[in-house]
Structures are given as structure tokens and as C-alpha cells.
Amino acid sequence: MKKFSVHPISVIIWIWLFFVFGILPALSYVLAIVIHELGHFLVARKLGYKLSKFSLSPYGFSLSYFDNNFDFRDEIKIALAGPFANLVSAFLFVGVWWMFPQTYFFTENFVSVSVVLALFNLLPAYPLDGGRIFVNVASAFCDRKIALRITMIFNILLFVIFLLLFVVFLFINFNPTYLLFACFLLVGMLDLSFGSKYEKVNIFCKKFKNFIRPVIFCVYGDVTLRQIIDKMQTSKTAIFLFTLESGKIVTLSEKMVINLSKNFDYNCKLQEIFEKM
């Protein structure tokens, strides 16, 4: 990890929560944010990304791209991991209430904040997780820049809606949460530089070490070179056992996979590669 930063808006939110609601809601929010980012981190690491910058910000993460072989499905998986982590942690604490009812007083705020944070992040506004998912899905049908412009329209609409709800509830039942959501969306439109950044591990620069316990994968001809590369990690050595149509088993080391990736397209299937060799 190269850099750590805290978004100034996050600090303002923590101070505001502390003075308006008290220390428990403020700590609950911080804990929910950390669990949210931890969900992103674990899935990103499993998919072969390294964390190059970590930020505690009002809105999630971002990926760094270094080549055209990046699979944007990865960003969808990483985006879903944050809200999923919040919902799972909230569900676990609800289960604890059944066994230890006395913990309800201390964890009620955390459960509420976790569920709200998960649902809010699934809104189709950029750079929220829902916005990232929308951009990557929409990019399959239109240019990515157009998809980003559409999410910015969602940002403006949702900002106006939450701001109006805040004003309306001033005369019904004061609810500052709507103003908080509006601020999130406004910051998201104005500041896209913050966020934890994940970079794809460069397998061509991987350092091979001695005496590492290998991870063995059995693969068949319909597996693509991209899928093979996605299984490679910096901390482990992978060995691929490829079964030919004749029944013969070929052992592929990581160095062999790297050499293949230099000569064949990432979308080529292993069977097609071996037929050409």
C-alpha cells in the first residue's frame, strides 16, 4: 500500500454524527465504512488486484487500468462486495441479538447504518457502487463515456430528490440523513480523485520464489487464456493441468502461461492454442 488518506468530508460527517447523535452512531458509521472497504479489498485481492492507495471516503473504491485486457466484470464483482459485506455484518449482529439480547443497545446503530449504507451505495449514481455497476453494464451497449454521463444525470436527480426530502421533513419530522445523502452525491459529482485504488497485478513482472506451495488447477479446452491468467496471484504459484481431447494431460507452469499470453489473444481457448502449436 503506497498511500493512505482520509477524505475531509468524512471527517466532517464523523464530527457531525458525534455532536448530533452521539459517539455510538459515529463509531458505528466508521466501522461500517471500514467493513465496506474490507469487502472491496478481499474480493479485489482474490481477483488479482493489489491495493495501491487506501482512502476513507464517503464513497467506495476505484480501479486503475493499465492495459486493454482488463475485464470490467471484475469491477462489478468488487463493487457488489462492499454492500454485501455490510449486509452480512448486519445480519450477523441481528443473529447475535437472539443469543445475547443485552447487545442490542450497543449494536442497533451499527445494524441500521450498515443496511442504509449498503442500500444507498447500490443507487445508480457515480462513484457509488451502484453507479460503477451501471457504468460497466451499460458499457456493453454504449460508449463508457456516455454511460458515465447518464450516471451523472442520476446524481443530479437523486441529489435534488434527497434535498427536497430534507426540506419537506423539516416541517414533519427532522431527518438530517437526507441532507447527508445529498452531500454524498454532490461530493461524488465534484470530486472523483478520492477512493481506494486497486491496480491489476502485472504477471509479467511477477517475482518467482523458491519453495512456495503450489495451487493446482484442472482445466479443459474451453477455458480461455484470460481465465487462466485471472487465477494467477503474486503470493502463490499456480500449476495448471490441461486435459487434451486425446486424454493426455499437459502441465502448464506460470512461465509457460506468460509466454502463451505474449503470442496469443487473451480470449483464445486452450484447445485452440494447442491446435495452432
Buried (B, 14 or more C-beta within 10 A) or exposed (E): EEEEBEBEBBEEBBEBBBEEBEEBBBBBBBBBBEBBBBBBBEBBBEBBBBBEBBBBBBBBBBBEEEEEBEBBEBBBBBBBBBBBBBBBBBEEBBEEBEEEEEEEEEBBBBBBBBBBBBEBBBBBBBBBBBBBBBBBBBBEEEEEEEBBEBBBEBBEEBBEBBBEBBEEBEEEEEEBEBBBBBBBBBBBBEBEEBBBBBBBBEBEEBEEEEEEEEEEBEBEBEBBBBBBBBBBBEEEBBEBEBBBEEEEEEEBBBEEBBEBBEEBEBEBBBBBBBEEE
